[in-house]
Amino acid sequence: MGLFKTLKNEVKREFIARPDDSKDLILYKWPDQNIRLLTQLTVQPDEIALFVKKGEVVGTLEAGTHTLDGASIPFLSALIDKATGGNFLMSELYFVSTREFTNLPFGGMIDNVLDPMTNLAVGIRLFGEYSIKATSPEKLISNLVGTQGITNNDSLTEWSKNLLLKVFRETVSDYVTNEQGKVLGIASKGSEFEQKVMPKIRAELENYGLVVAKIGNVTITIKEEDEATLKQLTRDVACLLYTSDAADEEDSVDLGGR
C-alpha cells in the first residue's frame, strides 16, 4: 500500500489541473508548493494559472496544456529551487476563473438608524444577490490574496459579501440621516439602493481586479418589534395632529360666531 500511495503521489506531481470539485470556485490554490519541472499543467479555457512567490505574481499561463520547462517558459527560471538540484519549482500556484459567478447571496444587519419622523432607533436588515467576475487575476492575487491573507474561495466570497454590506450600510444610513428619508416604507427602496450602490462597489473592487456585474433581489426589512412601534408612533402622531387641527377649526368657528 505504501508503494502504491507513493506512485500515486508521483503521478499527481507530474500532472496538474484544477480538480473537478473546484470548478465552481473563483479562486483555487494548488496544495503543493514543490512542483516538479516538466510537469504537465492544464489550464481550462475560462481560467488563468498564476505562479506566486512571496505574495508577488511571477508569471501567468493562459488556457492550454503547458510543460513546465524554464527554457520554454522563461519566468519559471526564477522559481527553480537549487536545493533540489534544479528539479523542482518553489512556488504557490493559483487558478483564477474569469467567468461570471451568479446568484451569490449576501446580507445581514445594516444598522440601527434614527427615524427622522419619530426619532426612534430602528434596526434594518438587508438581503440580496450579486454576481462577481475576476477581470484582472494578477490584481486579485497581488492586491487581495497577497495583502489580505485570502487564500481560498470561501474567504474571498466572505470578503466580497462584507464589502457589499458595508457599502449598502453607508448608502442606507445616508438616505435616512442626510436625506431625511422615512424608515417606514423603506422596503420599497430596494431597486433605488441597488442603483446607488453599483458605482460605489465597482470603485471599491477595481483595485482588486474584481467587478460586481449585477446586484438584485434586494430585500430590506425592519425588525418586527421596531416596525410595530414605528407604526404605532406614526398613528399616534397622526391622531394628535388630527385632534389639534379639529380643535383649531372649532375655535375658529366659535370666534367667527362671536
Helices and strands as residue ranges (DSSP letters): H 2-14, E 15-17, G 20-22, E 27-29, E 34-36, E 40-43, E 47-53, E 56-61, E 64-67, G 74-79, E 80-81, G 82-84, E 88-90, E 92-97, E 101-114, E 121-134, H 137-139, I 140-145, H 146-148, H 153-177, G 186-189, H 190-206, E 210-222, H 224-257
